[in-house]
Amino acid sequence: MKDRIPLIAGNWKMNKTNSEAVGLVKKLKVIVKNIKANQREIVVCPAFTALSDVAKELGKEKNTNISLGAQNLHFEDSGAFTGEVSAQMLKEIGCKYVIIGHSERRQLCGEINAGVNKKIFAALKHGLIPIVCVGETLAEREKNKTKDVIKKQISESISNVNVDKIVIAYEPVWAIGTGKTATPEQAQEVHALIRSLIKSNSARILYGGSVKPDNIKELMVQKDIDGALVGGASLDAESFAKIVEC
């Protein structure tokens, strides 16, 4: 039996206007209102522009079971960094979590492990819980380099970090938004590797990559899979709730 509380986080990416985001969370909180905090932890990560309004909507409930997360942050507290957002800003709005090092940012924005490491420390400094993403590309998997890639990402990204204060998300790049999903056995193999590298039985490791209501159960029964970082399926309240309730 796993004693780690499962965490299901929805990464909305660049989707949903403010009004759409508020409408989505209104529906979601009604559907999942009976889920206890010791059963599942639920997180939604809207675009920056919707964070404040979603926080206000969640705040209407005294004991909401949905936490707020952001999709990125800068490693500095303030400064001449046009277009960036700091950990302080996110914390003040009401964020509890922040996604760091997502493969889309690594690929499209040139983020590297050293930068991810700086962002982790910035988040922790201001009381945010980082959801740190790692994962290999299809070419790397086909060349049997998955373990090497994961080892490098873990060793460099979370260097000198207290792993019990973060969440790690394994997202094989080839499974993100493609409809392809790592088999439960493939996912478990990498999750077990990550756990052996971080040497922690309490840190939570999520799986991400085309997670849907029809594949979440077989993933969640795996020994080292503690939840999911959900993309497209989190953009619909009913679909996301089914994943949460698995």
HUQUI-V56559 format. One record per pair of residues at least 6 apart in sequence whose C-alpha atoms are under 7 Angstrom apart, sorted by the first residue. I is the first residue (numbers start at 1). GAP is how many residues later the second one is. D is the distance in Angstrom with one decimal. If there is no record, write none. Layout:
BEGIN
[[I;GAP;D] [I;GAP;D]]
END
This chain:
BEGIN
[[4;198;6.4] [4;200;6.8] [4;222;6.9] [5;33;6.3] [5;34;6.4] [5;35;6.0] [5;36;7.0] [6;34;5.2] [6;35;6.2] [6;220;4.9] [6;221;4.9] [7;33;5.8] [7;34;4.6] [7;35;6.0] [7;219;6.5] [7;220;4.7] [7;221;6.6] [8;33;6.2] [8;34;5.1] [8;35;6.3] [8;219;5.3] [8;220;5.0] [8;221;6.2] [8;236;6.1] [9;33;5.9] [9;34;4.4] [9;35;5.7] [9;219;6.2] [9;220;4.9] [9;221;6.0] [10;33;6.1] [10;34;4.8] [10;35;5.8] [10;219;5.9] [10;220;4.8] [10;221;6.0] [10;224;5.1] [11;33;6.5] [11;34;5.0] [11;35;6.8] [11;218;6.7] [11;219;5.9] [11;220;5.1] [11;223;6.9] [12;33;5.9] [12;34;5.2] [12;35;6.8] [12;219;6.2] [12;222;6.7] [12;223;6.3] [13;33;6.8] [13;34;6.3] [14;33;6.0] [17;33;6.9] [18;31;6.8] [18;32;4.7] [18;35;6.8] [21;29;6.6] [21;33;6.8] [22;31;6.7] [22;32;5.4] [22;35;6.7] [24;213;6.0] [27;210;6.1] [28;209;4.9] [28;213;6.8] [31;210;6.8] [32;209;6.4] [33;32;7.0] [37;28;6.3] [42;23;6.6] [42;24;4.9] [42;25;6.1] [43;23;5.5] [43;24;4.6] [43;25;5.6] [43;26;6.3] [44;23;6.5] [44;24;5.4] [44;25;5.8] [45;23;6.1] [45;24;4.4] [45;25;5.0] [45;26;6.1] [46;24;6.5] [47;24;7.0] [48;22;6.9] [52;41;5.8] [55;13;6.8] [55;38;7.0] [55;39;6.1] [58;6;6.5] [67;29;6.4] [68;26;6.8] [68;27;4.8] [68;28;5.7] [68;29;6.5] [69;26;5.1] [69;27;5.8] [69;28;4.3] [69;29;5.0] [70;25;6.7] [70;27;6.4] [70;28;4.6] [70;29;6.2] [71;27;5.7] [71;28;4.8] [72;26;6.1] [72;27;5.5] [72;28;5.6] [73;11;6.9] [73;12;5.3] [73;13;5.4] [73;14;6.1] [73;46;6.9] [74;10;6.0] [74;11;5.7] [74;12;5.1] [74;45;6.3] [75;11;6.9] [75;43;5.7] [75;44;4.5] [75;47;5.2] [76;10;6.5] [76;46;6.9] [77;9;5.4] [77;10;6.6] [77;11;6.6] [78;8;6.6] [87;35;6.5] [87;36;5.6] [87;39;6.2] [88;38;6.2] [91;37;6.8] [96;32;5.2] [96;33;6.2] [97;31;5.3] [97;32;4.6] [97;33;5.8] [97;34;6.9] [98;30;6.7] [98;31;6.3] [98;32;5.0] [98;33;6.0] [99;31;5.9] [99;32;4.6] [99;33;6.1] [100;16;6.4] [100;30;6.3] [100;31;5.9] [100;32;4.9] [100;33;6.3] [101;10;6.9] [101;15;5.6] [101;31;5.9] [101;32;5.3] [102;31;5.1] [103;70;6.5] [105;6;6.0] [106;6;6.3] [113;40;6.3] [113;43;5.6] [113;44;4.6] [114;42;6.4] [114;43;6.0] [116;41;5.6] [117;40;4.6] [117;41;5.7] [117;42;6.9] [120;10;6.1] [123;6;6.6] [123;7;6.4] [129;36;6.7] [129;37;5.6] [130;36;5.2] [130;37;6.1] [131;35;6.3] [131;36;4.7] [131;37;5.5] [131;38;6.4] [132;35;6.1] [132;36;4.7] [132;37;5.8] [133;35;5.9] [133;36;4.7] [133;37;5.9] [133;38;6.6] [134;16;6.7] [134;19;6.4] [134;35;6.3] [134;36;5.1] [134;37;6.0] [135;15;6.4] [135;35;5.5] [135;36;4.8] [135;37;4.5] [135;38;5.9] [136;10;5.8] [136;13;6.3] [136;36;5.2] [136;37;5.6] [137;35;6.4] [137;36;4.8] [137;37;5.5] [138;35;6.9] [138;36;5.0] [140;6;6.0] [163;35;6.8] [163;40;6.4] [164;38;6.5] [164;39;4.9] [167;36;6.4] [167;37;5.3] [167;38;6.0] [168;36;6.5] [168;37;4.8] [168;38;6.2] [169;36;5.5] [169;37;4.4] [169;38;5.6] [169;39;6.6] [169;60;6.8] [170;36;6.1] [170;37;5.1] [170;38;6.1] [171;36;6.0] [171;37;4.6] [171;38;5.5] [172;37;6.4] [175;6;5.2] [175;7;6.9] [175;34;4.6] [175;35;6.0] [176;33;4.3] [176;34;5.6] [177;32;6.8] [177;33;5.7] [178;32;6.7] [179;31;5.3] [180;30;6.3] [181;28;6.0] [181;29;5.8] [184;34;6.4] [184;35;5.1] [184;38;7.0] [188;34;6.1] [188;36;6.3] [188;37;6.7] [191;14;6.8] [191;33;5.7] [191;34;6.6] [192;32;6.0] [204;22;5.6] [205;19;6.9] [205;20;5.8] [205;21;5.4] [206;19;5.8] [206;20;5.4] [206;21;4.6] [206;22;4.7] [206;23;6.3] [207;18;6.6] [207;20;6.4] [207;21;4.7] [207;22;6.1] [208;20;5.5] [208;21;4.7] [208;22;6.0] [210;21;6.9] [211;19;5.8] [212;21;5.9] [212;31;6.7] [213;26;6.5] [213;29;5.7] [213;30;5.0] [216;27;6.3] [216;30;6.9] [217;29;5.9] [219;6;6.9] [220;6;6.7] [220;7;6.5] [233;6;5.8] [233;7;5.8] [234;6;4.6]]
END
